[in-house]
Amino acid sequence: MKKRPSHHSTKSIEALILDCDGVIVDSEPLSCGAWNIVFDKEYGVDIGTDYEPIMGGTSRASVTHYFNLFNLSGTEEKIAYLIKLKDQVYLEIAKSKLTRIPGIDGIIDQARKLEWKIGVASSGSIKKIQFNLKQVILDNSFDSLTGAEKGLRSKPFPDIFLKAAESLDVAPEKCIAIEDTPAGIKAAKDAGMFVIAITTSFTEERLKDSDLIINSFTELDLSEYL
């Protein structure tokens, strides 16, 4: 399933842009699991643990998914409340429980040695990104953090990746993006980036639209992309 690029397709790479959940930090199970607590508390519903339909999507999309699945409804105010509650629950349950995705330190070191800029591009809030990075002591490892800011459409739209490239002052086509979800891959591809997918959250089959698929960061040598 691995695909190698032609030399030309990754020429003049100047920046590495990483998704946060599932790429830098092993936070997806807790981030998705926060919805279990929210829907149990507010609706008395057990949403189960099949998180694939919501992974990599927005909080609003998650609410819509579970509303449809369990025939629930809520006003705009209620939806906003559920999203806020989920964020609070996540910060509580994830404290001291987050770990780094194995090998991420090596990838950051490789990018630094190549003198690339390094940014984070996540559909999560800046507060969540900062919390995640601080929990795993990587809060000083990046040149820029881009999250779900006002006016930016979430993944699968390219807005967050385009903003991340802009904040690093690097053209999108000179960036490598690393993602773990189909929505993230589409967003980075549509931004014009070379996309590497890691199988921390989805199978290779679901990540096939990326330029390269890896099962572990130990497989990745960034110097190949000079």
N, C-alpha and C positions, 0 to 999 in steps of 0.2 A: 504493500500500500504506500510505501514511501515514494516520494517523487523528488528528484533532485533538479534544481534549476539549471538553466544554461548560465554560463558565466555572466552574460550580458544582463540577465534579468535582475541581478542583485548588485550591479556595478555601483560603486560610489556610495555604499551604505554609510550613513552618518549617525543614525540613531536607532535605538532599540526601544520599542514601546510595548509594555506588558499590561495585560489585564491583571486584575488583583485577585479576586476570588477564584480559586482553583488553579491559578498560575503562579502567584507569589505565595499566597497563604492558603492553607487547607481549611477554608472557611465555608465551603458550599453546604456540607451537611448541617452545620449549625445555623447558617443563614436561612436555608430552606426550612429547617426544623422549627425556627421561630414561628412560622405560619401555623404549625400544629397547635402551639400554645394559644395563639391569637384566635383561631377558629373554634377551638375547644371552649375558650373563655367567653367569646362573644356569641357563638351559635350552638354550642354543645355538639359540634361535629368533629369526628375523627377523620382528618383528611388523608391519613395513611402516609407512607414513606416513598411513594413513587414520585420523585421530584423532577424527573426528566422533562415533563411538559413546561415547567416554570424556570428551569435552570438557564441562566444567561439572559433572562427577560427582566422587565421592569416590575416594580412592586404592584403597580396598577394592573399589569397583565396577569400577575399571580392572583390578585383578588378576583379579576374577571374570570379566570380559569376555574377557581373554586366556586364562585357564584354559579357558573354554568353547570359544573359537575354535580353540585349538591342542591341545585334549584333554590339558591339563596338570592337575596337582593339587599340593596342598601342605597341610601341617598348619597349624593356627592360628599356631603359632610361626613357620613359614616365611612365611606371609602377612604377619605383623607385621614380619619381617625384610626382606621385599621392599619394603614400604612405607617402612621406615626407610632402606633403601639408596637407594630412588628419591629421597627427600628430600635425602640427602647428594649424590647424583649431580647433582641439579638445582642445588644451591648451587655446586657446582664448575663446571658447564658454563655457568651463567648469569652468572657473575661478569664484570663489565665488558661484557656483551653485551646488556643490557636497554635498551630505549628507551621513552619515554612514547608513549602513543597520541596521535597528532596532534590538537591542539586541546583536550586535557584541561586545560591551564593556564588557558585562557580560561573554561572551565566552572567551575573552582574560583574564579577571580576574580569571575565573575558571581554565584556563590552568596554569596561574601563581601560583595560590594557590596549584595546583597539582605538581608544580615545573617542568612542561614540558617546553621544548624549543618551541618557536613559530617562524615560518617562513612564508614568502609569496612566492607563486609560480604562476607566471602569464605569459601568452603568450605576454603580452605587453612589451615595452622597460622599462629598469630600470628608465629612465627619467620620463616615464608616471607613473610608480608605485610610485616613490618618489613624483611626483606632486600630485597624487591622495591622498596619505597618508597625505601629508602636508596640503592639502585643508581641510581635516576633522580632523586635529590635532591628527593624530595617527602615526606620523613619527618617534616617539621614542618607539613604542610599540612592535617592532619585533627584533628578534635576527639575522635574515638574510633576504635578498630580492633576489629572483632569477627571472630573466626575460628572454626575447628572446635574449640571448647572442650568440656570434659567436660560431658556432660548435654545438649548441643545436638545435635539431629539435623541432618545436612547437607541442603543443597538437594537435591531440590525441596521439602523441608519448610520451613515459614516461620520456624523457630526462630532462625536466625542474623539474619534481618532484624528480628524482634521484639526480640531482644536488642540489636541495634544502635540501634533506636529508643529503647529503654529507657535505654541508656547515654548517649544524647543528651538524654534527658528530654523527648522529643517523641512525641506520639501517632502511631502508625503511619499513620493516615489523613492526617496532616499532613506526610508524607514523600514525596518523589519518589525512586524507585530507578532506577538505570541499570544494565542487564544486557546480556550478550552471548550467553547460552545459554538454551534452552528450560527447563532445570531452574531456572535463576536467576529467570526470568520467573515461573514457577509459584510459587516460594517467596515472591517479593515481592508478587505478586497475592494469595496466600493470607494474607499478613500484613496486607493491606488497603491497600497502597500504590499510588500511580499509577506505572506502569512504562514507562520509555522504553528501547527496545532499540536497540543499535547493531550494524551488520552487520560487525563485525570478525572474527567466528568462524563465523557461520551466515548462511544466505540469509534474505531477508525472509520467505519462505514459512514457514520454521521458527520465525520470531520473531513470527508473526501474533497470538499471544495477548497481546502487549503492548498498551499504550494508544497508543503512538506508536513508529514505527520511523524511525531516522535512519541515513544512510550515513556521516555525518561530524559531529563535534562543531560544525563551523562552521555547520551548519544549525540549531543549537539556540539559542533565545533564552529563557533561564529567566524573564525578566520577564513573559513571556506567561502564566505560571502563578501570578501573584499573586492 
